[in-house]
């Protein structure tokens, strides 16, 4: 199951729709991907509470996982990866996720 909160989904969309990616994947395909992702993802609520990440902007990812009771966070973010495990939630890289699944 894929889990997002509104802030994490918005951040993903904002980043994926940057013009710097236009040369790799057409914008319309990225918009379609985001719509399909939104259709299958579970959305959980968060309050923006501090979670203890050294990059405060990443606290929303931790809170999303915590509120969803997720067993795993997949990320390339070094600040989050350095916290593995966090409150019994594994934090792994995309490469590790490929091996995991």
C-alpha positions as a Markdown table, in Angstrom:
| # | Residue | x | y | z |
|---|---|---|---|---|
| 1 | Unk | 0.0 | 0.0 | 0.0 |
| 2 | Unk | 1.2 | 3.5 | -0.8 |
| 3 | Unk | 0.6 | 6.2 | 1.8 |
| 4 | Unk | 0.8 | 9.9 | 1.5 |
| 5 | Unk | -0.5 | 12.9 | 3.4 |
| 6 | Unk | -1.8 | 16.0 | 1.5 |
| 7 | Unk | 1.6 | 17.8 | 2.1 |
| 8 | Unk | 3.7 | 14.9 | 0.9 |
| 9 | Unk | 1.6 | 14.4 | -2.2 |
| 10 | Unk | 1.7 | 18.1 | -2.9 |
| 11 | Unk | 5.5 | 18.1 | -2.5 |
| 12 | Unk | 5.9 | 15.2 | -4.9 |
| 13 | Unk | 3.7 | 16.9 | -7.5 |
| 14 | Unk | 5.5 | 20.2 | -7.1 |
| 15 | Unk | 8.8 | 18.5 | -7.7 |
| 16 | Unk | 7.7 | 16.2 | -10.5 |
| 17 | Unk | 6.2 | 19.1 | -12.5 |
| 18 | Unk | 9.3 | 21.2 | -12.5 |
| 19 | Unk | 10.4 | 22.2 | -16.0 |
| 20 | Unk | 13.8 | 20.6 | -15.5 |
| 21 | Unk | 12.2 | 17.2 | -16.1 |
| 22 | Unk | 10.6 | 18.2 | -19.4 |
| 23 | Unk | 13.5 | 16.8 | -21.4 |
| 24 | Unk | 13.2 | 13.4 | -19.7 |
| 25 | Unk | 9.4 | 12.8 | -19.5 |
| 26 | Unk | 6.6 | 14.7 | -21.1 |
| 27 | Unk | 4.7 | 16.9 | -18.6 |
| 28 | Unk | 1.3 | 15.3 | -19.6 |
| 29 | Unk | 2.7 | 11.8 | -18.7 |
| 30 | Unk | 3.9 | 13.1 | -15.3 |
| 31 | Unk | 0.4 | 14.7 | -14.7 |
| 32 | Unk | -1.2 | 11.4 | -15.6 |
| 33 | Unk | 1.2 | 9.4 | -13.3 |
| 34 | Unk | 0.4 | 11.7 | -10.4 |
| 35 | Unk | -3.4 | 11.3 | -11.0 |
| 36 | Unk | -3.0 | 7.5 | -11.1 |
| 37 | Unk | -0.9 | 7.6 | -8.0 |
| 38 | Unk | -3.4 | 9.7 | -6.2 |
| 39 | Unk | -6.2 | 7.3 | -7.1 |
| 40 | Unk | -4.5 | 4.3 | -5.5 |
| 41 | Unk | -2.7 | 5.9 | -2.6 |
| 42 | Unk | -4.1 | 6.1 | 0.9 |
| 43 | Unk | -4.2 | 9.6 | 2.2 |
| 44 | Unk | -3.7 | 10.1 | 6.0 |
| 45 | Unk | -4.0 | 13.3 | 8.0 |
| 46 | Unk | -1.1 | 15.0 | 9.7 |
| 47 | Unk | -0.8 | 18.1 | 11.9 |
| 48 | Unk | 2.7 | 19.2 | 11.2 |
| 49 | Unk | 4.0 | 18.1 | 14.6 |
| 50 | Unk | 7.8 | 18.0 | 15.1 |
| 51 | Unk | 9.1 | 14.5 | 14.7 |
| 52 | Unk | 12.8 | 15.0 | 15.4 |
| 53 | Unk | 14.3 | 15.0 | 11.9 |
| 54 | Unk | 17.4 | 17.2 | 11.6 |
| 55 | Unk | 15.7 | 18.7 | 8.4 |
| 56 | Unk | 12.4 | 20.0 | 9.8 |
| 57 | Unk | 10.8 | 19.8 | 6.3 |
| 58 | Unk | 11.2 | 16.0 | 6.4 |
| 59 | Unk | 9.1 | 15.7 | 9.6 |
| 60 | Unk | 5.9 | 15.5 | 7.4 |
| 61 | Unk | 7.2 | 12.3 | 5.9 |
| 62 | Unk | 7.8 | 10.8 | 9.4 |
| 63 | Unk | 4.4 | 11.9 | 10.7 |
| 64 | Unk | 2.7 | 10.5 | 7.6 |
| 65 | Unk | 4.3 | 7.1 | 8.1 |
| 66 | Unk | 3.6 | 7.2 | 11.9 |
| 67 | Unk | -0.1 | 8.1 | 11.4 |
| 68 | Unk | -0.5 | 5.4 | 8.7 |
| 69 | Unk | 1.3 | 2.8 | 10.9 |
| 70 | Unk | 3.6 | 2.2 | 7.9 |
| 71 | Unk | 6.3 | -0.4 | 8.4 |
| 72 | Unk | 8.6 | 1.2 | 5.9 |
| 73 | Unk | 9.7 | 4.5 | 4.4 |
| 74 | Unk | 11.5 | 4.5 | 1.0 |
| 75 | Unk | 13.6 | 7.6 | 0.4 |
| 76 | Unk | 16.8 | 8.9 | -1.0 |
| 77 | Unk | 17.0 | 11.6 | 1.6 |
| 78 | Unk | 20.1 | 11.4 | 3.7 |
| 79 | Unk | 18.5 | 13.1 | 6.7 |
| 80 | Unk | 15.8 | 10.4 | 6.8 |
| 81 | Unk | 18.1 | 7.5 | 6.0 |
| 82 | Unk | 20.3 | 8.5 | 8.9 |
| 83 | Unk | 17.4 | 7.9 | 11.3 |
| 84 | Unk | 16.8 | 4.2 | 10.3 |
| 85 | Unk | 15.1 | 2.7 | 12.1 |
| 86 | Unk | 12.8 | 5.3 | 13.5 |
| 87 | Unk | 10.0 | 4.3 | 16.0 |
| 88 | Unk | 10.1 | 0.7 | 14.6 |
| 89 | Unk | 9.7 | 2.0 | 11.0 |
| 90 | Unk | 12.5 | 1.0 | 8.6 |
| 91 | Unk | 13.8 | 3.7 | 6.4 |
| 92 | Unk | 15.5 | 2.4 | 3.3 |
| 93 | Unk | 16.8 | 3.7 | 0.0 |
| 94 | Unk | 15.1 | 2.9 | -3.4 |
| 95 | Unk | 17.9 | 0.5 | -4.2 |
| 96 | Unk | 17.2 | -1.4 | -0.9 |
| 97 | Unk | 13.5 | -1.3 | -1.7 |
| 98 | Unk | 14.0 | -3.1 | -5.0 |
| 99 | Unk | 15.9 | -5.8 | -3.1 |
| 100 | Unk | 13.3 | -5.9 | -0.3 |
| 101 | Unk | 10.4 | -6.4 | -2.7 |
